[in-house]
Amino acid sequence: MKTAIVTDSTAYIPADVRKAAGIHMVPLQVTFGNESFAEEEELHVDDFYKKASEEFPKTSQPPIGELVKLYNELAISHDEIVSIHLSSGISGTFNGSVQANDLVEGAEVHSFDSEISCAMQGFYVTKAAEMAQAGAGAAEILEKLEEMKRSMRAYFMVEDLKHLSRGGRLSNAQAIVGSMLQIKPLLHFDNKIIVPFEKIRTRKRAMNRIAEMLKEDAASGAPIKATVIHANRKEAAEEWHRQLKEMCPEVEFDISYFGPVIGTHLGEGSMGLGWVRK
């Protein structure tokens, strides 16, 4: 039994890591005006934030035909496909994967709703790839992913509330008042969608609050893997990474980023932290 692992571009797994682990990726689309780009292939994160400062983009899920094409190619040499995608509450990509299964011959596609995105989605993908390379089948992999979901946590904050307002997460009036009061809402995924977790007045307090929650989980003694995520704030992410390592030396840390699709909805300057039990 040979199992293929597929994800979408919002896991933001570097190309060299995907290649080494045998991970296949289908990109979401980012559109500026009449010009569309495949995320992580035709549009990379540094170029995106430059373009987004001049024009607000739109995003869209991969065409179902791209999923079908990839699955059929993988079906030639694989018996099963585990396809891991960003939360179905913010994108139709997962549902597209489910629909594509009916059009694939030679392999069964097992679609997995991560109910989250970015590096935390990547946690699922890299674990699935590790298990597939060790010979695990889809049922065993999916069981492990569901186990991981029980300890997956992620919190993030935005620099400017206007992006949440444009995306319908806040009303325009709420965004204006929140900006005037310098409110930095902590956000998280709940029931597959992005919702406020707590309202905090300053960026520093918001980051400290996230760090406190990680420290509480780490105090249990369970081995934890965590990732700092930033939207074009590399130096700030590196400094927070350093502080977190001093605070929780037993935690395995990494740094990732909010790429074009997720960055469109959160905005430049956003910062987050996600973690899971190893």
N, C-alpha and C positions, 0 to 999 in steps of 0.2 A: 504494500500500500504506500503510494507516494503522494504527499500532500503539498500543494502550492500555497503560498501566503501572498495575499494581495492587500493593499491599502490604498488610500488616496493621498493627495499631496498635503492635506492639512495635518498629517502626522509629523511633517517637517523632519523627516529622517534623511540625513545627508546621503547623496548618491553613492559614495564609496561604501557606506555602511549597508545600504540596501543591496548593493552588488555582492558584497562579501557574505551577507546573510541569505541571499537568494530571495529577497523581497521584491515583489512586483508592484509598481505604482501607477495609478491612473490619476491624471491631474484635474482639478477643478479649474474653472475659467474666471479670469478677471478682465473686465471690459472698461476701457476708457473711451468714451464717445462711441465711435463706430469700429474701434479696434479691440479685438479680443486676444488674450494671451493665456497660454497654458501655464498655470502656476508651477513653479519649481523647474520648469523646462524652458519656457520662453520668457518668463518674468521671474526674476529673483528678488530677494527681499530688499537689498540695498537700492536697486533701481525703482522698486515699487514706491518706497516712501518719498523719493524725489518726485515721482510723477503724481503721487497722491496729494502732495502739498499744493499742486496747481489745479487738479481736477479730481472731483470725488468719483471713485469707480463704482462699478456694480460687480456682483459675483454670480456665478451659476454653477450648477452641478455638472458632472461629466455627462455627455450624451449617452444614452443607454447603449447605442451602437458601439461605443468605445469599450464599454464593459464586456459586451458580448464577444467582440473581436478578441480581447485579451483572454477571456475565459476559454474560448474555443482553441486558441493557440496553446494555452496551458493544458487543456484536456488531452492533447496529443501525447503528452509525457507524464501526466499526473492522473490519479484516480479521484482525488478530492481537492477542493479549493476552499480555503478559509479566507473570506474577504472582510476585512475589518475597516469600519468607516466612522467618520465623525457623527456626532449625535443626530439622530433622525429628527430631533426637535428644532434644529437650526438649518438643516439641509435635506434635500430629497435624495442624496447619494446612496444612503443605505437602502431606501425603497427601490431605487433603480437597480441596485445589486440583486435584490430579491426577485424583481421582475426579470432580470437578465438570465437567471437560472433556468427559466422555462425555455430559453432559446439556445441553450448550450447542450451539446451532445458529447458523451464520452466521459463526463466527470460531473459529480454533484457539487454545487456551489453552496457553501454554508456561510450565510451573511451574518456578521456580528455587529450589533449596534454598540459602539463604545460608550454612548451616552455622554460623551465629552469630546475634546479635540486636542490638537497640538501635541506637546511632548507626552502628555498622559495617554493619548491615543497611541503614541509611539511605544509606550511601555508595553501595551498589549501586543503590538505588532512584533517587536523584537523578541518577546517571550514566545510567541507563536512560532516565529521563524527558528528559534533555538530548538524548540520541541520538534518541529518538522524535520530539521536536519538530523535530529537524534532518532527519527523513525516513527514519531507519534502520529496517530491518525487524527482526523477532524474531531471526533467525539471527545478524545482525551484532551485535545487542545482547547476546545470550547469549554470543557469543564473547568480547566485551569483559569481561563479568562473570566469566567463567572466568579470564581473564587477571588481573583484579583479585584474585581469590581467592588467587593465588599469592603476593601481597605483603601480604595482609590479616593484621594482628596485633592482638590485644587481650588485656589482662591486667587483672584486677580483684581486689579484696580485700574481705572482709566484716568488719563490726564485731563481729558476734555469730554464733558458730557454730551456734546453735540452729536457725536457719532452714535451713541445709544439712542438719542432722540430721533435721528434719521432712520435708524433701524427699527423704530417703534418700541424700544424697550422703556423709554421715558417719554412723557409728553413734552412739548416744547416749553411749556410753562415750568414744569418740574426741572428741566435742564437749565433754564435761565436762573431760577431761584437757587438751585444747587450750585451753579457756578459762582453766583454772588456770595454764597455762604461758604465757598471753598470746600464743599462736601466731596469726599473721595469715597464713593460707595465701594465696599468690598462686594465682589460678584462671585457667584459660583454656579455650577450646573445643578439644577434640581428638577427632577422629573423630565430630564432631557433638554431643558431650555435654560438660558442664562437669566438669572434673577438676582436681585440684591440680597446680600447676606447680612451686612451691617452697614450703617452710615457712619463714617468717621471724618473728622474735620480736616486732617492734614495727611499728606502723603507719608510722612515719617511715621505717624501713628498707625496708619493703615498697614505699612510694611511690618512694623513691630507686632501688630496684632496677628498677622499671618505667621510670623516667626514663632510667636507664642504657641499657636495651635500646632505647629510642627513639633515644637519642643515637648508639648504634652503627649503627643503620639509616640515620640522617640523615647519618652520616659518609661514606656511599657517594656522596653528591652528588645522588642521585635526589630529585626534588621529592616531598615528603610532605605529606599532609593528616592531621591528628590531632584527636581530640576527647576532652576530659576529661568523664567521666560520673560523676554523683553521685546518691546516694539521700538527698534532703532535707538536703544539706550544701552549700548554695549558696556561703556565704562561704569554706569550705575549698576548694571547687572553684575559685573565682575566684583564691584565693591560689596554688594549685598551678598554675593556668593562667598566672599572672604569672611564676612561677618557671621554668616550662617554656619560655616564650617567651624568657626571658633566656638559658637554657641552649641552646636550639635556635632562634635567630632566623630561620633559613631555612625552618622548618616552618610551615605554615598551620594555626593552632589554632582550635578552637571549643569550646563547652561544651554538654553535653546532660545528660540525666538517666535514671535507672532508673525507669521508670514503674510503674504498679500491678502488672502481670503479672510482670515481671522482679523488681520490688521485693519481691513476695511471697516469692520464692525466695531472694533475697540478703539482704534485711533493710535497715532504715534504717541510714544511716551508711556503706554500702558506697561504694567509690570505684574508678574504673577509668580506663584510657586505651587507646584504640584508634587505629590508624593504617593507612594504605594509600598506595602510590605513586600520585601523581596521573597 
